[in-house]
């Protein structure tokens, strides 16, 4: 019996919750191959890549999430984190500011802006 896209996504999320990011990428990459326009899959895969230090790949996933949903505050924040890890602080700060403007109540987003300014 073949796994559904949703079951692959859930398996990947379960691995992430257990701190098994590398294992999560396997299921999430399969889910992405089946449904590449699903923002939730791309976000989870971006998180998994980020946690294992694959900054370029995480960046690409969060950029795709923003193509699909330009006002996703978390995707702006996460993209900023990827860019910062790559030493691209000006670009990162722009995304932190966007995230903060989309969710002005987030202390986490505001704290990142202060860190770079």
C-alpha positions in Angstrom: 0.0 0.0 0.0 1.4 3.3 -1.0 1.6 6.3 1.4 -0.5 9.3 0.7 0.9 12.8 0.4 -0.8 13.7 3.7 0.6 10.6 5.5 4.1 11.5 4.3 3.6 15.1 5.5 2.4 13.8 8.9 5.4 11.4 9.1 7.8 14.3 8.4 6.1 16.5 11.0 6.3 13.7 13.6 10.0 13.3 12.9 10.5 17.1 13.4 8.6 17.0 16.7 10.9 14.2 17.9 14.0 16.2 16.9 14.8 13.9 13.9 15.2 16.6 11.2 17.3 14.5 8.8 14.7 11.7 8.8 11.9 14.3 8.3 13.5 15.4 5.1 13.0 12.0 3.5 9.2 11.9 4.0 8.8 15.6 3.3 10.8 15.5 0.1 8.5 12.7 -1.1 5.5 14.7 -0.1 6.9 17.8 -2.0 7.4 15.7 -5.1 3.8 14.8 -5.1 2.4 18.2 -4.2 5.0 20.9 -4.9 2.6 23.8 -4.5 1.6 23.0 -0.9 3.0 25.7 1.3 2.6 23.6 4.5 4.9 20.9 3.1 7.4 23.4 1.9 7.5 25.1 5.3 8.0 21.9 7.1 10.8 20.9 4.7 12.4 24.3 5.1 12.4 23.9 8.9 13.9 20.4 8.6 16.7 21.7 6.3 17.3 24.6 8.6 17.7 22.3 11.6 20.4 20.3 9.8 22.2 23.3 8.6 21.3 23.1 4.9 20.8 26.9 4.7 20.6 27.2 0.9 17.9 24.5 0.6 16.0 26.0 3.6 16.1 29.4 1.9 14.7 28.0 -1.3 11.8 26.4 0.5 10.9 29.5 2.4 11.2 31.6 -0.8 8.7 29.2 -2.4 6.3 29.5 0.6 6.4 33.3 0.1 5.7 32.9 -3.7 2.6 30.9 -2.7 1.7 33.1 0.3 3.5 36.5 0.2 2.0 37.6 3.5 3.1 34.6 5.6 4.8 36.3 8.5 6.5 33.1 9.7 8.0 32.4 6.2 9.5 35.9 6.2 11.0 35.3 9.6 12.3 31.9 8.7 13.8 33.2 5.4 15.5 35.9 7.5 17.0 33.3 9.8 18.4 31.4 6.7 19.8 34.5 5.2 21.4 35.5 8.6 23.0 32.1 8.9 24.6 32.7 5.5 25.9 36.1 6.6 23.4 38.1 4.5 22.3 40.3 7.4 20.8 43.2 5.4 18.6 40.8 3.4 17.7 39.0 6.6 16.8 42.2 8.4 14.4 43.2 5.6 12.5 39.9 6.1 12.5 40.3 9.9 10.9 43.8 9.4 8.3 42.4 7.0 7.5 39.6 9.5 7.2 42.1 12.3 4.9 44.4 10.2 2.7 41.4 9.4 2.6 40.3 13.1 3.3 43.4 15.2 2.6 41.4 18.4 5.6 39.1 17.9 8.4 39.9 20.3 10.5 37.2 18.5 10.3 39.1 15.2 11.0 42.5 16.8 14.0 41.1 18.7 15.7 39.9 15.5 15.4 43.4 14.1 17.1 44.9 17.1 19.8 42.4 16.9 20.8 43.5 13.4 20.2 47.2 13.5 
